[in-house]
Amino acid sequence: MIEFAQTVIAPDFPPREKHPTIFRAFDSLESGEFMLLVNDHDPKPLQYQFMIERENDFTWEYLEEGPDLWKVAIGKK
């Protein structure tokens, strides 16, 4: 079982604050720590943004994939 240092429930934030909030939470992680992202849709665009902005610094594992709830474990390498 993964322990999460941070949890972000994306629907709790206004649209323009979601990605900045998620990236702040990720950036606050220590190497080897994980955050839990909970969302109401597939966060695939966010994963692509991570691939561009944090390149090889993260891991991405779907824990739950819809149809109403998505949970992703995002780890900091």
VODREN-32329 format. One record per residue (C-alpha): z, y, x; residue in three letters. Coordinates in steps of 0.5 Angstrom, whole numbers, plus 500, padded with zeros to 3 digits. Layout:
<nodes>
+-----+-----+-----+------+
|   Z |   Y |   X | sero |
+-----+-----+-----+------+
|   Z |   Y |   X |  ALA |
...
+-----+-----+-----+------+
</nodes>
This chain:
<nodes>
+-----+-----+-----+------+
|   Z |   Y |   X | sero |
+-----+-----+-----+------+
| 500 | 500 | 500 |  MET |
| 498 | 507 | 503 |  ILE |
| 503 | 512 | 503 |  GLU |
| 501 | 519 | 501 |  PHE |
| 503 | 525 | 505 |  ALA |
| 500 | 530 | 499 |  GLN |
| 497 | 529 | 492 |  THR |
| 492 | 534 | 489 |  VAL |
| 490 | 533 | 482 |  ILE |
| 484 | 537 | 482 |  ALA |
| 484 | 538 | 474 |  PRO |
| 490 | 542 | 475 |  ASP |
| 486 | 548 | 479 |  PHE |
| 481 | 552 | 476 |  PRO |
| 474 | 550 | 479 |  PRO |
| 473 | 556 | 484 |  ARG |
| 480 | 553 | 487 |  GLU |
| 479 | 546 | 487 |  LYS |
| 475 | 545 | 494 |  HIS |
| 479 | 550 | 498 |  PRO |
| 486 | 547 | 495 |  THR |
| 483 | 540 | 497 |  ILE |
| 481 | 542 | 504 |  PHE |
| 488 | 546 | 505 |  ARG |
| 492 | 539 | 503 |  ALA |
| 487 | 535 | 508 |  PHE |
| 488 | 540 | 514 |  ASP |
| 496 | 540 | 513 |  SER |
| 496 | 532 | 514 |  LEU |
| 498 | 530 | 521 |  GLU |
| 493 | 525 | 524 |  SER |
| 494 | 518 | 521 |  GLY |
| 496 | 521 | 514 |  GLU |
| 493 | 520 | 508 |  PHE |
| 492 | 525 | 501 |  MET |
| 491 | 522 | 494 |  LEU |
| 486 | 526 | 490 |  LEU |
| 486 | 525 | 483 |  VAL |
| 480 | 527 | 479 |  ASN |
| 477 | 527 | 472 |  ASP |
| 470 | 525 | 475 |  HIS |
| 467 | 522 | 481 |  ASP |
| 468 | 527 | 487 |  PRO |
| 462 | 525 | 491 |  LYS |
| 460 | 532 | 492 |  PRO |
| 466 | 533 | 495 |  LEU |
| 465 | 527 | 500 |  GLN |
| 459 | 530 | 502 |  TYR |
| 462 | 537 | 503 |  GLN |
| 467 | 533 | 508 |  PHE |
| 462 | 530 | 511 |  MET |
| 459 | 537 | 513 |  ILE |
| 465 | 541 | 514 |  GLU |
| 470 | 535 | 517 |  ARG |
| 465 | 531 | 520 |  GLU |
| 468 | 525 | 523 |  ASN |
| 475 | 527 | 522 |  ASP |
| 476 | 523 | 515 |  PHE |
| 476 | 517 | 512 |  THR |
| 475 | 516 | 504 |  TRP |
| 477 | 510 | 500 |  GLU |
| 476 | 510 | 493 |  TYR |
| 482 | 507 | 489 |  LEU |
| 480 | 508 | 482 |  GLU |
| 473 | 509 | 480 |  GLU |
| 472 | 512 | 473 |  GLY |
| 470 | 512 | 467 |  PRO |
| 476 | 517 | 466 |  ASP |
| 480 | 518 | 472 |  LEU |
| 478 | 517 | 480 |  TRP |
| 483 | 516 | 485 |  LYS |
| 481 | 517 | 493 |  VAL |
| 485 | 516 | 499 |  ALA |
| 483 | 521 | 504 |  ILE |
| 485 | 520 | 511 |  GLY |
| 486 | 524 | 517 |  LYS |
| 483 | 521 | 523 |  LYS |
+-----+-----+-----+------+
</nodes>
